Amino acid sequence: MHCPFCRYSDSRVVDSRTSDDGLAIRRRRQCPECGRRFSTTETASLSVVKRSGVAEPFSRDKIVAGVRKACQGRPVTDGDLAQLAQRVEENLRATGASQLDANDIGLAILPELRQLDEVAYLRFASVYQAFDNLDDFEAAIAQLRSEDADRATNVD
């Protein structure tokens, strides 16, 4: 790790702590050349392979932006969206894969979004799963109702 002050090519770790709910490590470093201290943050890299084949770094912000469109006009806060994005990222990292298809991310978003808001879930699913007509919406709604009925029966 190069020192950001004198560009010396080495540094020593003074302290390490987990941050971002254990998804990152914050290290306090000291340069042996100039003696100044600085912090670094280390995270495991996670990349997304788009349909075009291009790989790019994973971004929670992109999840929030995509889901925000589906939640427009719904009683969903920015905090709710941030928590959803964090849960999706944790679920994706738990798979152990370093590269994910964009399709896998959409699949990981759907159950989390359904728990947050069913109308937003249908909106997102309609775009993500390319609903072509009203029959697709009706089938999705019927499935939601069936699953809700099953859950209500299993709770009693």
PyRosetta script that sets phi, psi and omega in degrees:
from pyrosetta import init, pose_from_sequence

init()
pose = pose_from_sequence("MHCPFCRYSDSRVVDSRTSDDGLAIRRRRQCPECGRRFSTTETASLSVVKRSGVAEPFSRDKIVAGVRKACQGRPVTDGDLAQLAQRVEENLRATGASQLDANDIGLAILPELRQLDEVAYLRFASVYQAFDNLDDFEAAIAQLRSEDADRATNVD")
pose.set_psi(1, 120.7)
pose.set_omega(1, 179.2)
pose.set_phi(2, -75.3)
pose.set_psi(2, 141.1)
pose.set_omega(2, 175.4)
pose.set_phi(3, -69.2)
pose.set_psi(3, 129.1)
pose.set_omega(3, -179.5)
pose.set_phi(4, -71.9)
pose.set_psi(4, -12.7)
pose.set_omega(4, -177.3)
pose.set_phi(5, -94.7)
pose.set_psi(5, -49.6)
pose.set_omega(5, -177.0)
pose.set_phi(6, -113.4)
pose.set_psi(6, -2.0)
pose.set_omega(6, 178.7)
pose.set_phi(7, 65.8)
pose.set_psi(7, 17.6)
pose.set_omega(7, 174.5)
pose.set_phi(8, -60.2)
pose.set_psi(8, 144.0)
pose.set_omega(8, -169.0)
pose.set_phi(9, -82.6)
pose.set_psi(9, 6.3)
pose.set_omega(9, -178.8)
pose.set_phi(10, -141.7)
pose.set_psi(10, 159.9)
pose.set_omega(10, 174.6)
pose.set_phi(11, -154.4)
pose.set_psi(11, 161.9)
pose.set_omega(11, 177.8)
pose.set_phi(12, -118.0)
pose.set_psi(12, 144.9)
pose.set_omega(12, -179.1)
pose.set_phi(13, -81.1)
pose.set_psi(13, 125.1)
pose.set_omega(13, 179.7)
pose.set_phi(14, -95.1)
pose.set_psi(14, -37.7)
pose.set_omega(14, -176.9)
pose.set_phi(15, -153.7)
pose.set_psi(15, 145.2)
pose.set_omega(15, 176.3)
pose.set_phi(16, -130.9)
pose.set_psi(16, 137.8)
pose.set_omega(16, 177.4)
pose.set_phi(17, -144.0)
pose.set_psi(17, 148.8)
pose.set_omega(17, 174.7)
pose.set_phi(18, -81.0)
pose.set_psi(18, 149.7)
pose.set_omega(18, 176.6)
pose.set_phi(19, -144.3)
pose.set_psi(19, 173.3)
pose.set_omega(19, 178.4)
pose.set_phi(20, 55.5)
pose.set_psi(20, 49.2)
pose.set_omega(20, 179.6)
pose.set_phi(21, 55.7)
pose.set_psi(21, 37.6)
pose.set_omega(21, 176.0)
pose.set_phi(22, 84.7)
pose.set_psi(22, 0.7)
pose.set_omega(22, -178.9)
pose.set_phi(23, -85.9)
pose.set_psi(23, -10.3)
pose.set_omega(23, -178.7)
pose.set_phi(24, -140.7)
pose.set_psi(24, 159.9)
pose.set_omega(24, 175.7)
pose.set_phi(25, -120.6)
pose.set_psi(25, 126.8)
pose.set_omega(25, 176.9)
pose.set_phi(26, -99.3)
pose.set_psi(26, 123.3)
pose.set_omega(26, -179.6)
pose.set_phi(27, -115.2)
pose.set_psi(27, 133.2)
pose.set_omega(27, 173.2)
pose.set_phi(28, -95.9)
pose.set_psi(28, 124.7)
pose.set_omega(28, -175.0)
pose.set_phi(29, -121.2)
pose.set_psi(29, 157.6)
pose.set_omega(29, 176.2)
pose.set_phi(30, -133.1)
pose.set_psi(30, 135.2)
pose.set_omega(30, 179.2)
pose.set_phi(31, -82.1)
pose.set_psi(31, 126.6)
pose.set_omega(31, 178.6)
pose.set_phi(32, -72.6)
pose.set_psi(32, -16.8)
pose.set_omega(32, -178.0)
pose.set_phi(33, -82.8)
pose.set_psi(33, -55.8)
pose.set_omega(33, -176.0)
pose.set_phi(34, -102.7)
pose.set_psi(34, -11.9)
pose.set_omega(34, 176.5)
pose.set_phi(35, 81.4)
pose.set_psi(35, -3.0)
pose.set_omega(35, -178.8)
pose.set_phi(36, -77.8)
pose.set_psi(36, 154.1)
pose.set_omega(36, -179.2)
pose.set_phi(37, -108.4)
pose.set_psi(37, 150.6)
pose.set_omega(37, 176.9)
pose.set_phi(38, -153.0)
pose.set_psi(38, 163.3)
pose.set_omega(38, -178.7)
pose.set_phi(39, -112.4)
pose.set_psi(39, 147.6)
pose.set_omega(39, 173.0)
pose.set_phi(40, -130.1)
pose.set_psi(40, 155.9)
pose.set_omega(40, 175.4)
pose.set_phi(41, -123.1)
pose.set_psi(41, 129.7)
pose.set_omega(41, -179.3)
pose.set_phi(42, -115.9)
pose.set_psi(42, 133.4)
pose.set_omega(42, 175.0)
pose.set_phi(43, -134.2)
pose.set_psi(43, 153.8)
pose.set_omega(43, 174.7)
pose.set_phi(44, -72.7)
pose.set_psi(44, 133.6)
pose.set_omega(44, -177.5)
pose.set_phi(45, -74.7)
pose.set_psi(45, 142.3)
pose.set_omega(45, 178.1)
pose.set_phi(46, -137.8)
pose.set_psi(46, 122.6)
pose.set_omega(46, -178.6)
pose.set_phi(47, -119.1)
pose.set_psi(47, 154.4)
pose.set_omega(47, -177.4)
pose.set_phi(48, -112.3)
pose.set_psi(48, 129.1)
pose.set_omega(48, 176.3)
pose.set_phi(49, -98.4)
pose.set_psi(49, 115.5)
pose.set_omega(49, -178.6)
pose.set_phi(50, -76.6)
pose.set_psi(50, 169.3)
pose.set_omega(50, 179.0)
pose.set_phi(51, -58.2)
pose.set_psi(51, -32.4)
pose.set_omega(51, -179.5)
pose.set_phi(52, -73.6)
pose.set_psi(52, -9.4)
pose.set_omega(52, -178.8)
pose.set_phi(53, 96.8)
pose.set_psi(53, -7.9)
pose.set_omega(53, 179.8)
pose.set_phi(54, -76.9)
pose.set_psi(54, 135.1)
pose.set_omega(54, 177.5)
pose.set_phi(55, -101.5)
pose.set_psi(55, 138.9)
pose.set_omega(55, 176.9)
pose.set_phi(56, -141.1)
pose.set_psi(56, 159.0)
pose.set_omega(56, -179.5)
pose.set_phi(57, -63.8)
pose.set_psi(57, 144.7)
pose.set_omega(57, 176.5)
pose.set_phi(58, -64.0)
pose.set_psi(58, 143.3)
pose.set_omega(58, 179.2)
pose.set_phi(59, -139.4)
pose.set_psi(59, 120.6)
pose.set_omega(59, 173.9)
pose.set_phi(60, -61.3)
pose.set_psi(60, -35.4)
pose.set_omega(60, -178.2)
pose.set_phi(61, -58.9)
pose.set_psi(61, -35.7)
pose.set_omega(61, 178.8)
pose.set_phi(62, -68.6)
pose.set_psi(62, -36.3)
pose.set_omega(62, 176.1)
pose.set_phi(63, -64.0)
pose.set_psi(63, -47.6)
pose.set_omega(63, -179.6)
pose.set_phi(64, -59.9)
pose.set_psi(64, -44.3)
pose.set_omega(64, -178.9)
pose.set_phi(65, -62.6)
pose.set_psi(65, -42.8)
pose.set_omega(65, -179.6)
pose.set_phi(66, -67.8)
pose.set_psi(66, -42.1)
pose.set_omega(66, -178.9)
pose.set_phi(67, -73.5)
pose.set_psi(67, -32.5)
pose.set_omega(67, 179.7)
pose.set_phi(68, -58.1)
pose.set_psi(68, -38.8)
pose.set_omega(68, 179.0)
pose.set_phi(69, -61.8)
pose.set_psi(69, -41.4)
pose.set_omega(69, 179.6)
pose.set_phi(70, -69.4)
pose.set_psi(70, -25.9)
pose.set_omega(70, -177.0)
pose.set_phi(71, -93.6)
pose.set_psi(71, 3.6)
pose.set_omega(71, -178.2)
pose.set_phi(72, -56.8)
pose.set_psi(72, 126.2)
pose.set_omega(72, 179.1)
pose.set_phi(73, 81.6)
pose.set_psi(73, 2.9)
pose.set_omega(73, 179.6)
pose.set_phi(74, -103.0)
pose.set_psi(74, 157.8)
pose.set_omega(74, -179.4)
pose.set_phi(75, -78.0)
pose.set_psi(75, 63.8)
pose.set_omega(75, -178.7)
pose.set_phi(76, -123.5)
pose.set_psi(76, 128.4)
pose.set_omega(76, -177.6)
pose.set_phi(77, -92.1)
pose.set_psi(77, 166.5)
pose.set_omega(77, 175.4)
pose.set_phi(78, -62.2)
pose.set_psi(78, -34.4)
pose.set_omega(78, 176.9)
pose.set_phi(79, -63.6)
pose.set_psi(79, -40.2)
pose.set_omega(79, 176.9)
pose.set_phi(80, -61.1)
pose.set_psi(80, -42.4)
pose.set_omega(80, -179.8)
pose.set_phi(81, -66.3)
pose.set_psi(81, -39.7)
pose.set_omega(81, 179.1)
pose.set_phi(82, -64.4)
pose.set_psi(82, -41.2)
pose.set_omega(82, 178.4)
pose.set_phi(83, -66.4)
pose.set_psi(83, -40.4)
pose.set_omega(83, 177.2)
pose.set_phi(84, -59.5)
pose.set_psi(84, -47.4)
pose.set_omega(84, -179.3)
pose.set_phi(85, -62.0)
pose.set_psi(85, -38.7)
pose.set_omega(85, 179.1)
pose.set_phi(86, -66.1)
pose.set_psi(86, -43.6)
pose.set_omega(86, 178.7)
pose.set_phi(87, -63.1)
pose.set_psi(87, -41.3)
pose.set_omega(87, 178.5)
pose.set_phi(88, -61.8)
pose.set_psi(88, -46.3)
pose.set_omega(88, 179.7)
pose.set_phi(89, -61.8)
pose.set_psi(89, -42.7)
pose.set_omega(89, 179.1)
pose.set_phi(90, -61.7)
pose.set_psi(90, -42.3)
pose.set_omega(90, 178.4)
pose.set_phi(91, -63.2)
pose.set_psi(91, -40.7)
pose.set_omega(91, 179.6)
pose.set_phi(92, -67.6)
pose.set_psi(92, -42.6)
pose.set_omega(92, 179.1)
pose.set_phi(93, -66.0)
pose.set_psi(93, -31.5)
pose.set_omega(93, -179.7)
pose.set_phi(94, -65.1)
pose.set_psi(94, -19.6)
pose.set_omega(94, 177.7)
pose.set_phi(95, -70.3)
pose.set_psi(95, -22.4)
pose.set_omega(95, -179.9)
pose.set_phi(96, 84.9)
pose.set_psi(96, -2.0)
pose.set_omega(96, -179.8)
pose.set_phi(97, -80.2)
pose.set_psi(97, 144.2)
pose.set_omega(97, 177.2)
pose.set_phi(98, -96.3)
pose.set_psi(98, -17.4)
pose.set_omega(98, 176.2)
pose.set_phi(99, -128.3)
pose.set_psi(99, 134.1)
pose.set_omega(99, -179.7)
pose.set_phi(100, -128.1)
pose.set_psi(100, 145.7)
pose.set_omega(100, 172.4)
pose.set_phi(101, -75.1)
pose.set_psi(101, 147.2)
pose.set_omega(101, 177.6)
pose.set_phi(102, -56.7)
pose.set_psi(102, -34.2)
pose.set_omega(102, 178.6)
pose.set_phi(103, -60.6)
pose.set_psi(103, -39.9)
pose.set_omega(103, 179.3)
pose.set_phi(104, -64.2)
pose.set_psi(104, -34.6)
pose.set_omega(104, 178.9)
pose.set_phi(105, -67.8)
pose.set_psi(105, -43.1)
pose.set_omega(105, 177.0)
pose.set_phi(106, -60.0)
pose.set_psi(106, -40.5)
pose.set_omega(106, 177.7)
pose.set_phi(107, -64.5)
pose.set_psi(107, -34.9)
pose.set_omega(107, 178.9)
pose.set_phi(108, -73.2)
pose.set_psi(108, -27.4)
pose.set_omega(108, 179.8)
pose.set_phi(109, -73.6)
pose.set_psi(109, -39.3)
pose.set_omega(109, -172.7)
pose.set_phi(110, -52.6)
pose.set_psi(110, -52.7)
pose.set_omega(110, -178.8)
pose.set_phi(111, -65.4)
pose.set_psi(111, -34.9)
pose.set_omega(111, 178.6)
pose.set_phi(112, -67.2)
pose.set_psi(112, -40.6)
pose.set_omega(112, -180.0)
pose.set_phi(113, -69.0)
pose.set_psi(113, -35.5)
pose.set_omega(113, 178.6)
pose.set_phi(114, -61.9)
pose.set_psi(114, -40.7)
pose.set_omega(114, 177.5)
pose.set_phi(115, -65.0)
pose.set_psi(115, -31.7)
pose.set_omega(115, -177.3)
pose.set_phi(116, -77.9)
pose.set_psi(116, -49.4)
pose.set_omega(116, -176.4)
pose.set_phi(117, -162.5)
pose.set_psi(117, 119.6)
pose.set_omega(117, -175.7)
pose.set_phi(118, -70.4)
pose.set_psi(118, -31.9)
pose.set_omega(118, 178.0)
pose.set_phi(119, -67.7)
pose.set_psi(119, -44.5)
pose.set_omega(119, 177.1)
pose.set_phi(120, -62.8)
pose.set_psi(120, -37.1)
pose.set_omega(120, 176.8)
pose.set_phi(121, -58.9)
pose.set_psi(121, -47.3)
pose.set_omega(121, 179.9)
pose.set_phi(122, -63.5)
pose.set_psi(122, -39.8)
pose.set_omega(122, 178.4)
pose.set_phi(123, -61.5)
pose.set_psi(123, -48.2)
pose.set_omega(123, -178.6)
pose.set_phi(124, -64.4)
pose.set_psi(124, -45.4)
pose.set_omega(124, -179.5)
pose.set_phi(125, -62.4)
pose.set_psi(125, -35.4)
pose.set_omega(125, -178.2)
pose.set_phi(126, -64.1)
pose.set_psi(126, -35.2)
pose.set_omega(126, 178.3)
pose.set_phi(127, -82.3)
pose.set_psi(127, -48.1)
pose.set_omega(127, -175.1)
pose.set_phi(128, -64.1)
pose.set_psi(128, -41.3)
pose.set_omega(128, -178.7)
pose.set_phi(129, -96.8)
pose.set_psi(129, 9.6)
pose.set_omega(129, 173.9)
pose.set_phi(130, 53.0)
pose.set_psi(130, 58.8)
pose.set_omega(130, 175.4)
pose.set_phi(131, -61.0)
pose.set_psi(131, 132.9)
pose.set_omega(131, -177.3)
pose.set_phi(132, -98.8)
pose.set_psi(132, -28.7)
pose.set_omega(132, -175.3)
pose.set_phi(133, -153.3)
pose.set_psi(133, -177.8)
pose.set_omega(133, -178.6)
pose.set_phi(134, -63.8)
pose.set_psi(134, -29.9)
pose.set_omega(134, 178.7)
pose.set_phi(135, -59.9)
pose.set_psi(135, -36.2)
pose.set_omega(135, 178.1)
pose.set_phi(136, -64.7)
pose.set_psi(136, -41.8)
pose.set_omega(136, 177.2)
pose.set_phi(137, -64.4)
pose.set_psi(137, -44.8)
pose.set_omega(137, -179.3)
pose.set_phi(138, -61.8)
pose.set_psi(138, -39.8)
pose.set_omega(138, 178.8)
pose.set_phi(139, -65.4)
pose.set_psi(139, -41.7)
pose.set_omega(139, 179.1)
pose.set_phi(140, -65.4)
pose.set_psi(140, -42.0)
pose.set_omega(140, 178.7)
pose.set_phi(141, -65.5)
pose.set_psi(141, -42.0)
pose.set_omega(141, 178.1)
pose.set_phi(142, -60.9)
pose.set_psi(142, -40.7)
pose.set_omega(142, 178.5)
pose.set_phi(143, -64.9)
pose.set_psi(143, -42.6)
pose.set_omega(143, 177.3)
pose.set_phi(144, -59.7)
pose.set_psi(144, -46.0)
pose.set_omega(144, -179.4)
pose.set_phi(145, -63.3)
pose.set_psi(145, -41.8)
pose.set_omega(145, 180.0)
pose.set_phi(146, -63.1)
pose.set_psi(146, -45.0)
pose.set_omega(146, 179.6)
pose.set_phi(147, -65.9)
pose.set_psi(147, -38.6)
pose.set_omega(147, 176.8)
pose.set_phi(148, -64.0)
pose.set_psi(148, -40.9)
pose.set_omega(148, 178.8)
pose.set_phi(149, -65.3)
pose.set_psi(149, -41.6)
pose.set_omega(149, 177.9)
pose.set_phi(150, -61.9)
pose.set_psi(150, -42.2)
pose.set_omega(150, 179.0)
pose.set_phi(151, -64.3)
pose.set_psi(151, -41.9)
pose.set_omega(151, 179.8)
pose.set_phi(152, -65.3)
pose.set_psi(152, -37.3)
pose.set_omega(152, 178.7)
pose.set_phi(153, -68.9)
pose.set_psi(153, -39.0)
pose.set_omega(153, -179.0)
pose.set_phi(154, -73.2)
pose.set_psi(154, -23.4)
pose.set_omega(154, -180.0)
pose.set_phi(155, -76.7)
pose.set_psi(155, -37.6)
pose.set_omega(155, -176.0)
pose.set_phi(156, -70.5)
pose.dump_pdb("model.pdb")
